Amino acid sequence: MNDTNLTHAFEEAGLGVAPFAFVGCVDSGAGANADGMVKRTSAEGIEFWTKPGGSCAYCGIGIVILCKIQDANGARFHVGTSCAGKSGDKGIINLAKRAAGRISRAKAVAKQETRIEAVRVALGLEGLGTMALRHGDTLGVLAATDLFATLADRPHPLEYWADQGKTMATWVCWTLANAGHAGKFKATKIIEKILKEAN
Ligand SMILES: [Zn+2]
């Protein structure tokens, strides 16, 4: 549907009757394992692993992010994000874009969380609670890794604490325990760089 053609692209494709409403986007690949398979539960309650995704009702291509659309009669189908964008329907285009953005941000954060966790393991911190991590300067005993020793040789990134003899190890432990996601990821990138240099 646009200025020159008043038939909705989805109606023209035989998908239903306009107006169409955007219901929501689902990332069917969320939570996939290393083989790219996702866990599902059958109607009988049996769990099984399957490839995520479906096919776009508009173009037939395989899709992982499903944009659910509902026609005027309540019939539902799903299309891919790019075909939602080709619908010519401003409402659907905007909502699909926003939902797809939310999904890709969530995916990026999930990937970063995996990296943060890997760094905690590399530092030997995975089993330690928040209280122990708060006192990062006492962790030399607990985290007896080469990586921790390297961090303890570097000054604290904040001058005030560096002047008091605090090290990067203190900062990293404090950050991994107390900072928000952005801070934790910042510490993670610093550690990843050190690990890369060591190899
Ligand atoms: Zn499509």
Residues whose N, C-alpha, C, O or C-beta is under 5 A from the ligand:
A	BS01	ZN	C56 Y58 C59 G60 G80 C83
